[in-house]
Amino acid sequence: MTVLAIFLLIIGTLLVLLGAFLVLIGAFLIAIGVALILIGATLLAVGTYLLIRRLFGRDRGRSHLW
């Protein structure tokens, strides 16, 4: 019984550590996903602003793209 108890203790500890590691990886991936969403939303907003500004013809006198 002592060997079984030690075996179960080791396996349980490894499973808890593995679960905690997977939770940390998941949190890291969620943080990366949120950052990508924010960057994408920012790029969409800037692109929309530039497109609307160009469509309304506020910068017809300039020759460059900005």
MOPAC internal coordinates of N, CA, C and O (Angstrom, degrees):
PM7 1SCF
backbone

  N    0.0000 0     0.00 0     0.00 0    0    0    0
  C    1.4475 1     0.00 0     0.00 0    1    0    0
  C    1.5242 1   111.90 1     0.00 0    2    1    0
  O    1.2310 1   119.41 1   145.85 1    3    2    1
  N    1.3117 1   118.73 1   -34.15 1    3    2    1
  C    1.4593 1   121.21 1  -179.20 1    5    3    2
  C    1.5306 1   110.95 1   -65.25 1    6    5    3
  O    1.2310 1   120.79 1   140.63 1    7    6    5
  N    1.3445 1   116.10 1   -39.37 1    7    6    5
  C    1.4612 1   119.85 1   179.07 1    9    7    6
  C    1.5272 1   109.99 1   -65.76 1   10    9    7
  O    1.2310 1   120.61 1   138.56 1   11   10    9
  N    1.3268 1   116.44 1   -41.44 1   11   10    9
  C    1.4596 1   120.40 1   178.32 1   13   11   10
  C    1.5299 1   110.82 1   -63.37 1   14   13   11
  O    1.2310 1   120.03 1   138.13 1   15   14   13
  N    1.3209 1   117.55 1   -41.87 1   15   14   13
  C    1.4613 1   121.58 1   179.96 1   17   15   14
  C    1.5287 1   110.50 1   -63.71 1   18   17   15
  O    1.2310 1   120.07 1   136.86 1   19   18   17
  N    1.3287 1   117.47 1   -43.14 1   19   18   17
  C    1.4678 1   120.74 1   178.95 1   21   19   18
  C    1.5253 1   110.22 1   -65.43 1   22   21   19
  O    1.2310 1   120.70 1   138.88 1   23   22   21
  N    1.3436 1   116.28 1   -41.12 1   23   22   21
  C    1.4582 1   120.96 1   178.89 1   25   23   22
  C    1.5290 1   110.79 1   -61.57 1   26   25   23
  O    1.2310 1   120.34 1   133.51 1   27   26   25
  N    1.3340 1   116.95 1   -46.49 1   27   26   25
  C    1.4527 1   120.82 1   178.98 1   29   27   26
  C    1.5236 1   111.97 1   -65.14 1   30   29   27
  O    1.2310 1   120.37 1   144.02 1   31   30   29
  N    1.3197 1   116.90 1   -35.98 1   31   30   29
  C    1.4582 1   121.27 1   177.73 1   33   31   30
  C    1.5341 1   111.00 1   -64.12 1   34   33   31
  O    1.2310 1   120.80 1   137.07 1   35   34   33
  N    1.3215 1   116.08 1   -42.93 1   35   34   33
  C    1.4693 1   120.61 1   179.80 1   37   35   34
  C    1.5308 1   110.48 1   -67.26 1   38   37   35
  O    1.2310 1   120.65 1   133.95 1   39   38   37
  N    1.3390 1   116.35 1   -46.05 1   39   38   37
  C    1.4660 1   119.82 1   179.78 1   41   39   38
  C    1.5318 1   110.63 1   -63.12 1   42   41   39
  O    1.2310 1   119.72 1   137.33 1   43   42   41
  N    1.3010 1   118.14 1   -42.67 1   43   42   41
  C    1.4663 1   121.77 1   179.01 1   45   43   42
  C    1.5218 1   111.73 1   -63.08 1   46   45   43
  O    1.2310 1   120.85 1   137.39 1   47   46   45
  N    1.3178 1   115.97 1   -42.61 1   47   46   45
  C    1.4622 1   119.69 1   178.09 1   49   47   46
  C    1.5188 1   111.11 1   -62.21 1   50   49   47
  O    1.2310 1   120.29 1   136.54 1   51   50   49
  N    1.3219 1   117.05 1   -43.46 1   51   50   49
  C    1.4649 1   120.54 1   178.63 1   53   51   50
  C    1.5220 1   111.73 1   -63.58 1   54   53   51
  O    1.2310 1   120.33 1   140.12 1   55   54   53
  N    1.3325 1   116.98 1   -39.88 1   55   54   53
  C    1.4543 1   119.89 1   178.63 1   57   55   54
  C    1.5291 1   111.98 1   -66.11 1   58   57   55
  O    1.2310 1   120.19 1   140.46 1   59   58   57
  N    1.3202 1   117.24 1   -39.54 1   59   58   57
  C    1.4661 1   120.71 1   177.68 1   61   59   58
  C    1.5266 1   110.22 1   -64.96 1   62   61   59
  O    1.2310 1   120.11 1   136.27 1   63   62   61
  N    1.3272 1   117.39 1   -43.73 1   63   62   61
  C    1.4593 1   120.27 1   178.67 1   65   63   62
  C    1.5202 1   111.68 1   -64.96 1   66   65   63
  O    1.2310 1   120.37 1   140.23 1   67   66   65
  N    1.3231 1   116.89 1   -39.77 1   67   66   65
  C    1.4573 1   120.82 1   178.13 1   69   67   66
  C    1.5274 1   110.60 1   -64.62 1   70   69   67
  O    1.2310 1   120.38 1   137.58 1   71   70   69
  N    1.3240 1   116.87 1   -42.42 1   71   70   69
  C    1.4591 1   120.54 1   177.61 1   73   71   70
  C    1.5203 1   112.02 1   -62.69 1   74   73   71
  O    1.2310 1   120.25 1   137.50 1   75   74   73
  N    1.3347 1   117.12 1   -42.50 1   75   74   73
  C    1.4651 1   120.35 1   178.51 1   77   75   74
  C    1.5290 1   110.46 1   -64.39 1   78   77   75
  O    1.2310 1   120.47 1   140.85 1   79   78   77
  N    1.3211 1   116.71 1   -39.15 1   79   78   77
  C    1.4628 1   121.37 1   178.76 1   81   79   78
  C    1.5284 1   110.48 1   -63.94 1   82   81   79
  O    1.2310 1   120.49 1   137.60 1   83   82   81
  N    1.3313 1   116.67 1   -42.40 1   83   82   81
  C    1.4637 1   120.07 1   178.77 1   85   83   82
  C    1.5259 1   111.66 1   -66.54 1   86   85   83
  O    1.2310 1   120.03 1   143.95 1   87   86   85
  N    1.3199 1   117.54 1   -36.05 1   87   86   85
  C    1.4644 1   120.55 1   176.31 1   89   87   86
  C    1.5237 1   110.28 1   -64.46 1   90   89   87
  O    1.2310 1   120.12 1   138.74 1   91   90   89
  N    1.3328 1   117.37 1   -41.26 1   91   90   89
  C    1.4605 1   120.45 1   178.22 1   93   91   90
  C    1.5235 1   111.38 1   -64.36 1   94   93   91
  O    1.2310 1   120.45 1   138.77 1   95   94   93
  N    1.3262 1   116.75 1   -41.23 1   95   94   93
  C    1.4598 1   120.46 1   177.77 1   97   95   94
  C    1.5334 1   109.46 1   -63.62 1   98   97   95
  O    1.2310 1   120.40 1   137.39 1   99   98   97
  N    1.3280 1   116.84 1   -42.61 1   99   98   97
  C    1.4571 1   120.24 1   178.50 1  101   99   98
  C    1.5192 1   111.99 1   -61.83 1  102  101   99
  O    1.2310 1   120.13 1   137.48 1  103  102  101
  N    1.3282 1   117.35 1   -42.52 1  103  102  101
  C    1.4660 1   120.72 1   179.02 1  105  103  102
  C    1.5259 1   110.31 1   -64.14 1  106  105  103
  O    1.2310 1   120.46 1   140.44 1  107  106  105
  N    1.3272 1   116.72 1   -39.56 1  107  106  105
  C    1.4629 1   120.93 1   178.52 1  109  107  106
  C    1.5255 1   110.67 1   -64.14 1  110  109  107
  O    1.2310 1   120.48 1   137.40 1  111  110  109
  N    1.3399 1   116.69 1   -42.60 1  111  110  109
  C    1.4592 1   120.16 1   179.46 1  113  111  110
  C    1.5296 1   111.34 1   -67.19 1  114  113  111
  O    1.2310 1   120.54 1   143.42 1  115  114  113
  N    1.3315 1   116.58 1   -36.58 1  115  114  113
  C    1.4639 1   119.90 1   176.76 1  117  115  114
  C    1.5248 1   109.84 1   -64.45 1  118  117  115
  O    1.2310 1   120.13 1   139.04 1  119  118  117
  N    1.3286 1   117.35 1   -40.96 1  119  118  117
  C    1.4644 1   120.26 1   178.69 1  121  119  118
  C    1.5286 1   110.91 1   -63.11 1  122  121  119
  O    1.2310 1   120.47 1   138.86 1  123  122  121
  N    1.3304 1   116.71 1   -41.14 1  123  122  121
  C    1.4679 1   119.99 1   177.87 1  125  123  122
  C    1.5282 1   109.85 1   -64.30 1  126  125  123
  O    1.2310 1   120.33 1   137.48 1  127  126  125
  N    1.3391 1   116.97 1   -42.52 1  127  126  125
  C    1.4545 1   120.75 1   178.86 1  129  127  126
  C    1.5177 1   112.53 1   -61.62 1  130  129  127
  O    1.2310 1   120.20 1   137.45 1  131  130  129
  N    1.3160 1   117.23 1   -42.55 1  131  130  129
  C    1.4648 1   120.86 1   178.57 1  133  131  130
  C    1.5228 1   110.41 1   -63.95 1  134  133  131
  O    1.2310 1   120.32 1   138.59 1  135  134  133
  N    1.3343 1   116.99 1   -41.41 1  135  134  133
  C    1.4659 1   120.21 1   178.24 1  137  135  134
  C    1.5219 1   110.70 1   -62.48 1  138  137  135
  O    1.2310 1   120.00 1   137.82 1  139  138  137
  N    1.3184 1   117.61 1   -42.18 1  139  138  137
  C    1.4647 1   120.37 1   179.09 1  141  139  138
  C    1.5270 1   111.54 1   -65.16 1  142  141  139
  O    1.2310 1   120.33 1   141.01 1  143  142  141
  N    1.3330 1   116.98 1   -38.99 1  143  142  141
  C    1.4612 1   120.35 1   177.57 1  145  143  142
  C    1.5238 1   110.52 1   -63.22 1  146  145  143
  O    1.2310 1   120.16 1   136.78 1  147  146  145
  N    1.3291 1   117.29 1   -43.22 1  147  146  145
  C    1.4646 1   120.25 1   179.91 1  149  147  146
  C    1.5236 1   111.70 1   -65.59 1  150  149  147
  O    1.2310 1   120.43 1   138.72 1  151  150  149
  N    1.3340 1   116.78 1   -41.28 1  151  150  149
  C    1.4685 1   120.29 1   177.93 1  153  151  150
  C    1.5230 1   109.81 1   -63.66 1  154  153  151
  O    1.2310 1   120.36 1   136.08 1  155  154  153
  N    1.3254 1   116.92 1   -43.92 1  155  154  153
  C    1.4604 1   120.57 1   178.79 1  157  155  154
  C    1.5172 1   112.34 1   -62.20 1  158  157  155
  O    1.2310 1   120.33 1   137.67 1  159  158  157
  N    1.3205 1   116.98 1   -42.33 1  159  158  157
  C    1.4650 1   120.46 1   178.67 1  161  159  158
  C    1.5229 1   110.81 1   -64.34 1  162  161  159
  O    1.2310 1   120.32 1   141.69 1  163  162  161
  N    1.3201 1   116.99 1   -38.31 1  163  162  161
  C    1.4641 1   120.70 1   177.73 1  165  163  162
  C    1.5229 1   110.73 1   -64.40 1  166  165  163
  O    1.2310 1   120.61 1   135.31 1  167  166  165
  N    1.3274 1   116.44 1   -44.69 1  167  166  165
  C    1.4663 1   119.71 1   179.27 1  169  167  166
  C    1.5244 1   111.40 1   -64.09 1  170  169  167
  O    1.2310 1   120.52 1   140.92 1  171  170  169
  N    1.3256 1   116.60 1   -39.08 1  171  170  169
  C    1.4682 1   119.68 1   176.39 1  173  171  170
  C    1.5251 1   111.16 1   -62.49 1  174  173  171
  O    1.2310 1   120.39 1   137.34 1  175  174  173
  N    1.3129 1   116.87 1   -42.66 1  175  174  173
  C    1.4622 1   120.25 1  -179.31 1  177  175  174
  C    1.5262 1   111.13 1   -64.65 1  178  177  175
  O    1.2310 1   120.42 1   136.04 1  179  178  177
  N    1.3352 1   116.80 1   -43.96 1  179  178  177
  C    1.4660 1   120.21 1   179.89 1  181  179  178
  C    1.5251 1   109.98 1   -65.37 1  182  181  179
  O    1.2310 1   120.10 1   135.18 1  183  182  181
  N    1.3214 1   117.42 1   -44.82 1  183  182  181
  C    1.4580 1   120.52 1   178.91 1  185  183  182
  C    1.5139 1   112.60 1   -61.81 1  186  185  183
  O    1.2310 1   120.49 1   138.30 1  187  186  185
  N    1.3313 1   116.68 1   -41.70 1  187  186  185
  C    1.4592 1   120.65 1   177.89 1  189  187  186
  C    1.5249 1   111.20 1   -64.34 1  190  189  187
  O    1.2310 1   120.80 1   137.47 1  191  190  189
  N    1.3276 1   116.07 1   -42.53 1  191  190  189
  C    1.4637 1   119.98 1   178.41 1  193  191  190
  C    1.5282 1   111.12 1   -60.85 1  194  193  191
  O    1.2310 1   120.46 1   133.32 1  195  194  193
  N    1.3387 1   116.72 1   -46.68 1  195  194  193
  C    1.4585 1   119.73 1  -179.54 1  197  195  194
  C    1.5243 1   111.66 1   -64.89 1  198  197  195
  O    1.2310 1   120.39 1   140.61 1  199  198  197
  N    1.3359 1   116.87 1   -39.39 1  199  198  197
  C    1.4647 1   120.28 1   179.69 1  201  199  198
  C    1.5229 1   111.43 1   -66.07 1  202  201  199
  O    1.2310 1   120.34 1   135.77 1  203  202  201
  N    1.3295 1   116.95 1   -44.23 1  203  202  201
  C    1.4610 1   120.34 1   179.10 1  205  203  202
  C    1.5274 1   110.31 1   -65.02 1  206  205  203
  O    1.2310 1   120.41 1   139.45 1  207  206  205
  N    1.3251 1   116.82 1   -40.55 1  207  206  205
  C    1.4613 1   119.77 1   178.53 1  209  207  206
  C    1.5264 1   111.10 1   -62.45 1  210  209  207
  O    1.2310 1   120.77 1   140.55 1  211  210  209
  N    1.3300 1   116.14 1   -39.45 1  211  210  209
  C    1.4593 1   119.62 1   179.15 1  213  211  210
  C    1.5263 1   110.77 1   -69.58 1  214  213  211
  O    1.2310 1   120.23 1   141.02 1  215  214  213
  N    1.3442 1   117.17 1   -38.98 1  215  214  213
  C    1.4633 1   119.79 1  -178.92 1  217  215  214
  C    1.5246 1   112.19 1   -66.48 1  218  217  215
  O    1.2310 1   120.16 1   146.51 1  219  218  217
  N    1.3267 1   117.30 1   -33.49 1  219  218  217
  C    1.4497 1   119.90 1   178.64 1  221  219  218
  C    1.5161 1   112.64 1   -82.15 1  222  221  219
  O    1.2310 1   119.91 1   176.44 1  223  222  221
  N    1.3268 1   117.77 1    -3.56 1  223  222  221
  C    1.4516 1   122.65 1   171.24 1  225  223  222
  C    1.5068 1   115.40 1    71.29 1  226  225  223
  O    1.2310 1   120.22 1  -144.20 1  227  226  225
  N    1.3049 1   117.19 1    35.80 1  227  226  225
  C    1.4606 1   118.78 1  -179.45 1  229  227  226
  C    1.5218 1   111.99 1   -80.40 1  230  229  227
  O    1.2310 1   119.80 1   161.73 1  231  230  229
  N    1.3290 1   118.00 1   -18.27 1  231  230  229
  C    1.4709 1   118.72 1  -175.99 1  233  231  230
  C    1.5286 1   110.71 1  -123.55 1  234  233  231
  O    1.2310 1   119.88 1  -134.67 1  235  234  233
  N    1.3206 1   117.84 1    45.33 1  235  234  233
  C    1.4651 1   119.96 1   179.87 1  237  235  234
  C    1.5279 1   111.90 1   -73.21 1  238  237  235
  O    1.2310 1   119.50 1   156.33 1  239  238  237
  N    1.3121 1   118.55 1   -23.67 1  239  238  237
  C    1.4549 1   120.67 1  -177.73 1  241  239  238
  C    1.5008 1   113.86 1   -77.63 1  242  241  239
  O    1.2310 1   119.55 1   165.43 1  243  242  241
  N    1.2903 1   118.47 1   -14.57 1  243  242  241
  C    1.4590 1   121.17 1  -177.52 1  245  243  242
  C    1.5131 1   110.47 1   -91.99 1  246  245  243
  O    1.2310 1   120.90 1   -30.24 1  247  246  245
  N    1.3258 1   115.88 1   149.76 1  247  246  245
  C    1.4557 1   118.84 1  -178.66 1  249  247  246
  C    1.5206 1   112.60 1  -101.76 1  250  249  247
  O    1.2310 1   119.91 1   163.63 1  251  250  249
  N    1.3192 1   117.78 1   -16.37 1  251  250  249
  C    1.4704 1   118.74 1  -179.25 1  253  251  250
  C    1.5269 1   110.43 1   -87.66 1  254  253  251
  O    1.2310 1   121.25 1    -8.25 1  255  254  253
  N    1.3270 1   115.21 1   171.75 1  255  254  253
  C    1.4612 1   120.44 1  -172.95 1  257  255  254
  C    1.5217 1   113.62 1   -78.87 1  258  257  255
  O    1.2310 1   119.62 1   159.86 1  259  258  257
  N    1.3169 1   118.33 1   -20.14 1  259  258  257
  C    1.4560 1   119.16 1  -175.46 1  261  259  258
  C    1.5041 1   107.97 1   -88.06 1  262  261  259
  O    1.2310 1   120.10 1   180.00 1  263  262  261

